Amino acid sequence: VQLQASGGGLVQAGGSLRLSCAASGLTFSDYTLGWFRRAPGKEREFVAAVSRDGGFTYYADSMKGRFTVSRDNANTTVYLQIHSLKPEDTAVYYCAADKWGHGRITIRDVDYWGQGTLVTVSS
């Protein structure tokens, strides 16, 4: 199983980014897919998740409004769109796959992790 995240980079505050995570080696539609992030000096935290059919999305309270998670089951890819980026959004963003959960994903529920993509927001 591989989850290949991409789309990170250096962006100015107020800008936008779309992260992608291409999955292979698993039955994509069997998994809830989500995103976590780990900021410098902090623990990894849940950002957002999307249900198996894409019909439901879930966000950490602090992420609501600027983050949009979506998925394309035909292309086995999950996305995270981030608007109005802030310096505190600087982090490594990880995609994650959870086969048995519904809704929010916890770290212990994750079956597969992507390798992470670095987002750096300059002020």
C-alpha positions as CSV (number, residue, x, y, z in Angstrom):
1,V,0.0,0.0,0.0
2,Q,1.3,3.5,-0.9
3,L,-0.1,6.9,-0.1
4,Q,1.8,9.5,-2.0
5,A,1.2,13.0,-0.8
6,S,2.1,16.1,-2.9
7,G,1.3,19.7,-3.3
8,G,3.2,21.2,-0.4
9,G,5.5,24.1,-0.7
10,L,6.3,27.7,0.4
11,V,3.4,30.1,0.2
12,Q,2.7,33.6,1.5
13,A,0.2,34.1,4.2
14,G,-3.3,34.6,2.7
15,G,-2.5,32.2,-0.2
16,S,-4.0,28.9,-1.0
17,L,-2.8,25.4,-1.6
18,R,-4.3,22.1,-2.7
19,L,-2.6,19.0,-1.4
20,S,-3.1,15.7,-3.1
21,C,-2.6,12.1,-1.9
22,A,-2.6,9.3,-4.5
23,A,-3.3,5.9,-3.1
24,S,-2.4,2.5,-4.6
25,G,-2.4,-1.1,-3.4
26,L,-5.7,-0.9,-1.5
27,T,-9.4,-0.9,-2.3
28,F,-9.7,2.9,-2.0
29,S,-13.4,3.1,-1.6
30,D,-13.2,0.8,1.5
31,Y,-11.4,3.4,3.5
32,T,-12.2,6.7,5.2
33,L,-9.4,9.0,4.1
34,G,-8.1,11.9,6.0
35,W,-5.4,14.4,6.7
36,F,-3.3,15.1,9.8
37,R,-0.6,17.6,10.3
38,R,2.4,18.0,12.5
39,A,3.7,21.5,13.2
40,P,7.2,22.2,14.5
41,G,7.5,21.3,18.1
42,K,3.9,20.0,18.3
43,E,2.2,16.6,18.1
44,R,0.5,15.3,15.1
45,E,-3.2,16.4,15.0
46,F,-6.2,15.6,13.0
47,V,-7.2,18.0,10.3
48,A,-10.1,16.5,8.2
49,A,-11.6,13.3,6.9
50,V,-13.9,12.3,4.2
51,S,-16.2,9.2,4.1
52,R,-15.9,6.3,1.8
53,D,-18.3,7.6,-0.8
54,G,-17.3,11.2,-0.3
55,G,-20.7,12.2,1.0
56,F,-19.6,13.3,4.5
57,T,-16.7,15.4,5.6
58,Y,-15.4,15.9,9.1
59,Y,-13.1,18.7,10.4
60,A,-11.2,19.5,13.5
61,D,-13.0,22.4,15.1
62,S,-10.0,24.7,14.5
63,M,-9.9,23.7,10.8
64,K,-13.5,24.5,9.9
65,G,-13.9,27.2,7.3
66,R,-10.5,27.3,5.6
67,F,-10.0,23.6,4.9
68,T,-11.9,21.5,2.4
69,V,-11.3,17.7,2.1
70,S,-12.5,15.8,-0.9
71,R,-11.8,12.5,-2.7
72,D,-12.0,11.1,-6.2
73,N,-12.6,7.4,-5.9
74,A,-12.2,6.8,-9.7
75,N,-8.6,8.2,-9.4
76,T,-7.9,6.9,-5.9
77,T,-6.9,10.4,-4.7
78,V,-7.8,12.5,-1.7
79,Y,-7.4,16.2,-1.6
80,L,-7.1,18.9,1.0
81,Q,-7.7,22.5,-0.1
82,I,-6.5,25.2,2.3
83,H,-7.5,28.8,1.9
84,S,-6.3,31.9,3.6
85,L,-3.1,30.2,4.8
86,K,-1.6,31.5,8.1
87,P,2.0,31.0,9.4
88,E,0.6,28.7,12.1
89,D,-0.5,26.3,9.3
90,T,3.2,25.6,8.7
91,A,3.5,21.8,9.2
92,V,4.1,18.5,7.5
93,Y,0.7,17.3,6.3
94,Y,0.1,13.6,6.2
95,C,-2.7,11.7,4.5
96,A,-4.1,8.7,6.2
97,A,-6.4,5.7,5.5
98,D,-8.7,4.2,8.0
99,K,-10.6,1.0,7.1
100,W,-12.9,0.6,10.0
101,G,-13.7,4.0,11.3
102,H,-16.5,6.4,10.5
103,G,-16.2,10.2,10.8
104,R,-13.2,11.7,12.5
105,I,-10.0,9.6,12.4
106,T,-7.8,9.1,15.4
107,I,-4.1,8.4,15.1
108,R,-4.5,4.9,16.6
109,D,-7.2,4.1,14.0
110,V,-5.0,4.8,11.0
111,D,-4.1,1.8,9.0
112,Y,-1.9,3.5,6.4
113,W,0.0,6.8,6.4
114,G,1.4,8.8,3.6
115,Q,4.9,10.1,3.8
116,G,4.0,13.7,4.4
117,T,4.3,16.9,2.4
118,L,5.7,20.1,3.9
119,V,3.7,23.3,3.9
120,T,5.5,26.5,4.9
121,V,3.6,29.7,5.2
122,S,5.6,32.9,5.3
123,S,4.3,36.0,7.0
